[in-house]
Amino acid sequence: MSPLRTIRTQRLFLRPVSWQDLADLRRLKGSAASFGRMLGGVRTPGQVEAELAEDMAFWARRKIGIFSILEKGVFVGLTGFHERPDGRGIGLRFALFPHLQGRGLAREAAGAALSYARTAGIHRVIAVASADNLASQTVLRSIGMRQCEIFQRDGREMRVYEAVLDQK
């Protein structure tokens, strides 16, 4: 794995997702508490495997993608980028196991990933959170993203945040 694709923060180590993360990703993405609010919701084991293959291919094509978040060598969640299926562009995602939420790990990891996107030459990143997901909206604002749009999905108000990454 290229060291250029890894990130170290004060508490965390981020590395591109790989097959070694499959069991952890199945636990994370199979949990309604962790993934119930994500686009597509809770995943089956087969869906997790297919998404992991696509995430690894996305890294190969775009040189950015989804990172595994490790704290003290233990998988705690994911953050990073995917091509949004709604055509809005490169989307930022993050998800942690529920027992780890509230410690600032999502902010630390998502902020580091956003900085990585800037160095990778990405010009614009968006993120979508439901209007009632105040925790995610707080994370997005804390890393410098600004609300730019509101839309309805399945009867729920969704808020779009964006970061325009200055390449200067």
N, C-alpha and C positions, 0 to 999 in steps of 0.2 A: 504494500500500500504506500502510495506516495505521501511523504510527510507534508507536502504542499496541500493535501486534501484533509489534513487533520487540524484541529483547533484545540488549544489549551486555554482555559480561563482560570480564574482563581480557584474554583472548586471542581471544574468539570473537564472532561476530555471528550471531544466530539470526533467521530470518525465515520466515514461512509458506511451505510448499512451493508451487511454481507450475510452469507448463508449462516454464519455462526450466530447471528441474531434471531434466527427463525423462531425458536421456542419462546424467547422473550417478546418478540413482536406478536406472536399468537396470543400470549397472555395480555399484552397491552391492547391490541386491536380487538380482542374478543371480549373485552370488558366494557359494559355499558357505562360505567363510571368514568372510564378513560376515553372511550371513543364514541360514545353515544351521540355526542353533538357534532362529530366530524361529518363532512360531506360523505354520504354513503353509509354512515353509521357503523355499528358493530360488524366485524368481518368474521366469516367462517375461516377455519384453518386453510382451506383451499384458496380462498380469496387472499389471505395473508401471503401465502406462497407466491401466487401470481403477481401480487403487488410488489413483493420483494424483488422478483425477477425484473419487473418493469423499472423499479427504482434503481437497480444496478445498471440496467441498460441506459436509463436517463443520465446517470453519472458518466457513462462512456460517451454518450452523444454530446452532452452539454457541459461537462466538467463541473457541474454542480448537482446537488440532489439532496436526498434525505440522509441526515446524520443520526447515528445512534449516540445517545447521551449517556456517558458513564460517569459515575461519582465513585471515587475510590475503587475503580475497576469493576463496578457493578452497574449493569444496565438499569437506567431509571426512566428512560423515555426516548422520544425522538423529536427532532426538529429538522427544518431544511425546506427544500423546494421541490415543486412538481409543476407540471403544466396543467393549469386548471381546465377541467373538462368543459367549462362553460365559456371558454374563449377569452377570458379576462386576462390571460397571460401567466407569468410565473407567479405561483402562489407560495406563500410561507405557511408552514404548518408547525404545530408543536403539540405534544401530548406527553403527559407524565402519569405514572401510577398515582392514584388518588391520595395514598398515604404520604406522598412526597410533596403534594401541592401546598402552597402557602409559604415556601421557604425562599422564593425568588429564583429558583432553578430555571423555570420557564423563561423568565426575563433574561437571565444570564446566557442561557443557551440560544434563545431566539435572537438576542442582540448580537451575539458572536456570529451566528449564521448570517445575519443581515450584513455585517461587516465583511464577511467572506464573499458574499454576493457582489459587493462593491468592487473588491479586488479581482473578482472573476470577470468583471466587465459587464455585469448585469445593470441595466439602466433603470428598471422599474420593477418593483415587487409589490404584490397586493396580498391581502389577507382578508378573510371573511369570517365574521363572528355573528352569531344570532344576537338580537337586541337584548335578550335576557342573559347573555353570557358576559357578565360584567368582569369576571376574572380575566378572560381572554382579551377583552377590550382594554383593560388596564395594562396588561402586558404589551399590547400593540402600541398604545400611546407612550408607554415608558421607554420603548426602543425607538421612538421618533416617527412612528407611522401616524398618518392623519386620515380621518374619515373623509371619504370622497364620494360615496354613493350609498343609497339605500335601495333594496329591492325585496320582493316577496318570494319565498320559496316554500311551497307546501303550507301556505297560510301563515308562515312565520316571517317576521321582519328580520332581514339580514343586513348587516352593515359591512361595507367594503372600506378597508383601510389601504393606504398606499404609501410607499416610500419611493421617492425619485432619488436615485443614487447618483450624486454628483461625481463625475469622473475626473475632476480637476486635481 
